[in-house]
Amino acid sequence: MAPVVVYDACVLFSAPMRDLFLRMAVANIVTARWSTRILDECFSAILRQRPDLPLSALVRTRELITAAVPDCIVDGDENIASSIILPDDNDRHVVATAIFCGAESIITLNLRDFPEEALREHSMKSVHPDAFVLEALDQYPDLMMNIVTEQAGALKNPPVTVEDLLDRFSIVGLAESSVRLQKLFRE
């Protein structure tokens, strides 16, 4: 079975990263989980940054995210959240979700918000999305290249090349992965 991880809201926020990480879950590279509250946080942030987006489009995107990964929603007893010590109390629900589903990692851009010492007692760690993708590239280079090729091919309005998509990855926090993928595609 693929390792169980929790995607933090920031991983689901940007379309290029969200699509890549959903595709990784669909390919069984990872067993991805998140909570309703993580989705609420994600979509509230999208709406704040992009108030021009129609609410119906955001609702549809949220439905598609949830439909893409069976059993992705983990809503457990958040009472355990109050006992978790983190730099930002507003992140405790993410750790509670990870504890509840037995995740080994929280994938997040905000590593400072999930310090190693706070997660160690729960036998989990926080991992930057770029490091996570690099690890997947080490383990599944051909599969990851297929995923990226399919992701680029699915973008039709406007059409996007693999190179364009890799540039987008770099912008959203997957800079090292983008460089590694560029090398793989050139080989």
One Martini backbone bead per residue (centre of mass of N, CA, C, O) as a GRO file, in nm:
protein
  187
    1MET     BB    1   0.098   0.035   0.019
    2ALA     BB    2   0.072   0.349   0.014
    3PRO     BB    3   0.151   0.619   0.158
    4VAL     BB    4   0.027   0.814   0.413
    5VAL     BB    5  -0.108   1.142   0.348
    6VAL     BB    6  -0.127   1.494   0.409
    7TYR     BB    7  -0.281   1.759   0.259
    8ASP     BB    8  -0.237   2.068   0.257
    9ALA     BB    9  -0.381   2.354   0.149
   10CYS     BB   10  -0.128   2.455  -0.018
   11VAL     BB   11  -0.132   2.206  -0.217
   12LEU     BB   12  -0.443   2.274  -0.320
   13PHE     BB   13  -0.431   2.569  -0.431
   14SER     BB   14  -0.265   2.522  -0.681
   15ALA     BB   15  -0.328   2.386  -0.977
   16PRO     BB   16  -0.059   2.245  -1.054
   17MET     BB   17  -0.015   2.102  -0.781
   18ARG     BB   18  -0.285   1.969  -0.740
   19ASP     BB   19  -0.282   1.795  -0.996
   20LEU     BB   20  -0.028   1.637  -0.937
   21PHE     BB   21  -0.115   1.520  -0.654
   22LEU     BB   22  -0.365   1.375  -0.759
   23ARG     BB   23  -0.219   1.196  -0.967
   24MET     BB   24  -0.045   1.050  -0.758
   25ALA     BB   25  -0.285   0.920  -0.614
   26VAL     BB   26  -0.415   0.773  -0.857
   27ALA     BB   27  -0.127   0.612  -0.902
   28ASN     BB   28  -0.034   0.508  -0.607
   29ILE     BB   29   0.205   0.667  -0.465
   30VAL     BB   30  -0.032   0.771  -0.280
   31THR     BB   31  -0.223   0.825   0.021
   32ALA     BB   32  -0.460   1.062   0.018
   33ARG     BB   33  -0.537   1.322   0.261
   34TRP     BB   34  -0.823   1.508   0.398
   35SER     BB   35  -1.022   1.769   0.507
   36THR     BB   36  -1.276   1.980   0.521
   37ARG     BB   37  -1.107   2.204   0.656
   38ILE     BB   38  -0.884   2.213   0.446
   39LEU     BB   39  -1.069   2.290   0.213
   40ASP     BB   40  -1.178   2.548   0.335
   41GLU     BB   41  -0.904   2.689   0.351
   42CYS     BB   42  -0.834   2.676   0.053
   43PHE     BB   43  -1.096   2.818  -0.069
   44SER     BB   44  -1.068   3.079   0.088
   45ALA     BB   45  -0.795   3.159  -0.036
   46ILE     BB   46  -0.882   3.164  -0.328
   47LEU     BB   47  -1.107   3.378  -0.293
   48ARG     BB   48  -0.921   3.602  -0.188
   49GLN     BB   49  -0.730   3.604  -0.447
   50ARG     BB   50  -1.005   3.519  -0.645
   51PRO     BB   51  -1.292   3.698  -0.668
   52ASP     BB   52  -1.353   3.642  -0.986
   53LEU     BB   53  -1.443   3.371  -0.922
   54PRO     BB   54  -1.675   3.154  -0.950
   55LEU     BB   55  -1.837   2.972  -0.721
   56SER     BB   56  -1.912   2.733  -0.906
   57ALA     BB   57  -1.616   2.661  -0.978
   58LEU     BB   58  -1.524   2.595  -0.689
   59VAL     BB   59  -1.726   2.376  -0.632
   60ARG     BB   60  -1.640   2.194  -0.866
   61THR     BB   61  -1.347   2.156  -0.781
   62ARG     BB   62  -1.406   2.028  -0.510
   63GLU     BB   63  -1.556   1.784  -0.622
   64LEU     BB   64  -1.321   1.676  -0.799
   65ILE     BB   65  -1.117   1.629  -0.577
   66THR     BB   66  -1.290   1.422  -0.417
   67ALA     BB   67  -1.341   1.223  -0.663
   68ALA     BB   68  -1.041   1.145  -0.740
   69VAL     BB   69  -1.016   1.045  -0.422
   70PRO     BB   70  -1.082   0.793  -0.257
   71ASP     BB   71  -1.119   0.849   0.078
   72CYS     BB   72  -0.994   1.146   0.146
   73ILE     BB   73  -1.187   1.203   0.372
   74VAL     BB   74  -1.097   1.319   0.710
   75ASP     BB   75  -1.328   1.306   0.985
   76GLY     BB   76  -1.251   1.354   1.306
   77ASP     BB   77  -1.139   1.392   1.620
   78GLU     BB   78  -1.065   1.725   1.720
   79ASN     BB   79  -0.997   1.704   2.027
   80ILE     BB   80  -0.687   1.646   1.987
   81ALA     BB   81  -0.592   1.931   1.896
   82SER     BB   82  -0.559   2.071   2.183
   83SER     BB   83  -0.279   1.891   2.244
   84ILE     BB   84  -0.136   2.042   2.019
   85ILE     BB   85   0.191   2.173   1.953
   86LEU     BB   86   0.214   2.484   1.779
   87PRO     BB   87   0.288   2.784   1.642
   88ASP     BB   88  -0.010   2.736   1.510
   89ASP     BB   89  -0.323   2.663   1.613
   90ASN     BB   90  -0.457   2.652   1.315
   91ASP     BB   91  -0.286   2.362   1.253
   92ARG     BB   92  -0.392   2.127   1.434
   93HIS     BB   93  -0.600   1.990   1.240
   94VAL     BB   94  -0.389   1.856   1.056
   95VAL     BB   95  -0.268   1.666   1.268
   96ALA     BB   96  -0.532   1.532   1.347
   97THR     BB   97  -0.578   1.407   1.072
   98ALA     BB   98  -0.315   1.243   1.064
   99ILE     BB   99  -0.371   1.074   1.311
  100PHE     BB  100  -0.650   0.952   1.231
  101CYS     BB  101  -0.514   0.818   0.945
  102GLY     BB  102  -0.201   0.739   0.977
  103ALA     BB  103   0.008   0.934   0.895
  104GLU     BB  104   0.352   1.002   0.798
  105SER     BB  105   0.264   1.275   0.643
  106ILE     BB  106   0.300   1.626   0.576
  107ILE     BB  107   0.212   1.821   0.306
  108THR     BB  108   0.412   2.128   0.294
  109LEU     BB  109   0.519   2.468   0.269
  110ASN     BB  110   0.496   2.493   0.607
  111LEU     BB  111   0.735   2.378   0.800
  112ARG     BB  112   0.732   2.572   1.052
  113ASP     BB  113   0.432   2.478   1.140
  114PHE     BB  114   0.580   2.164   1.142
  115PRO     BB  115   0.766   2.055   1.363
  116GLU     BB  116   0.948   1.786   1.436
  117GLU     BB  117   0.897   1.772   1.750
  118ALA     BB  118   0.577   1.770   1.721
  119LEU     BB  119   0.564   1.498   1.529
  120ARG     BB  120   0.727   1.263   1.652
  121GLU     BB  121   0.512   1.161   1.868
  122HIS     BB  122   0.333   1.074   1.589
  123SER     BB  123   0.505   0.945   1.362
  124MET     BB  124   0.583   1.216   1.197
  125LYS     BB  125   0.611   1.439   0.909
  126SER     BB  126   0.734   1.704   0.727
  127VAL     BB  127   0.685   1.786   0.371
  128HIS     BB  128   0.793   1.909   0.097
  129PRO     BB  129   0.676   1.897  -0.217
  130ASP     BB  130   0.951   1.890  -0.360
  131ALA     BB  131   1.066   1.648  -0.200
  132PHE     BB  132   0.839   1.452  -0.273
  133VAL     BB  133   0.880   1.455  -0.581
  134LEU     BB  134   1.174   1.366  -0.580
  135GLU     BB  135   1.116   1.090  -0.455
  136ALA     BB  136   0.925   0.994  -0.680
  137LEU     BB  137   1.142   1.016  -0.903
  138ASP     BB  138   1.327   0.800  -0.785
  139GLN     BB  139   1.103   0.564  -0.785
  140TYR     BB  140   0.908   0.693  -1.053
  141PRO     BB  141   1.003   0.821  -1.332
  142ASP     BB  142   0.807   0.724  -1.555
  143LEU     BB  143   0.540   0.786  -1.412
  144MET     BB  144   0.594   1.088  -1.369
  145MET     BB  145   0.622   1.158  -1.668
  146ASN     BB  146   0.337   1.068  -1.743
  147ILE     BB  147   0.185   1.259  -1.558
  148VAL     BB  148   0.294   1.523  -1.680
  149THR     BB  149   0.204   1.472  -1.969
  150GLU     BB  150  -0.100   1.448  -1.900
  151GLN     BB  151  -0.132   1.722  -1.769
  152ALA     BB  152  -0.057   1.890  -2.014
  153GLY     BB  153  -0.269   1.757  -2.212
  154ALA     BB  154  -0.526   1.861  -2.039
  155LEU     BB  155  -0.435   2.145  -2.130
  156LYS     BB  156  -0.640   2.353  -2.363
  157ASN     BB  157  -0.711   2.657  -2.215
  158PRO     BB  158  -0.454   2.671  -2.299
  159PRO     BB  159  -0.215   2.519  -2.435
  160VAL     BB  160   0.031   2.287  -2.285
  161THR     BB  161   0.342   2.225  -2.222
  162VAL     BB  162   0.571   2.072  -2.045
  163GLU     BB  163   0.751   2.318  -2.013
  164ASP     BB  164   0.532   2.506  -1.906
  165LEU     BB  165   0.461   2.334  -1.658
  166LEU     BB  166   0.742   2.343  -1.527
  167ASP     BB  167   0.737   2.646  -1.485
  168ARG     BB  168   0.494   2.640  -1.292
  169PHE     BB  169   0.620   2.467  -1.077
  170SER     BB  170   0.842   2.666  -0.999
  171ILE     BB  171   0.646   2.895  -0.901
  172VAL     BB  172   0.484   2.695  -0.674
  173GLY     BB  173   0.751   2.514  -0.535
  174LEU     BB  174   0.896   2.310  -0.779
  175ALA     BB  175   1.198   2.363  -0.869
  176GLU     BB  176   1.364   2.095  -0.848
  177SER     BB  177   1.163   1.920  -1.001
  178SER     BB  178   1.173   2.075  -1.263
  179VAL     BB  179   1.469   2.023  -1.324
  180ARG     BB  180   1.458   1.715  -1.320
  181LEU     BB  181   1.243   1.687  -1.542
  182GLN     BB  182   1.397   1.824  -1.765
  183LYS     BB  183   1.621   1.611  -1.775
  184LEU     BB  184   1.443   1.363  -1.832
  185PHE     BB  185   1.319   1.476  -2.102
  186ARG     BB  186   1.610   1.496  -2.247
  187GLU     BB  187   1.700   1.179  -2.234
   0.00000   0.00000   0.00000
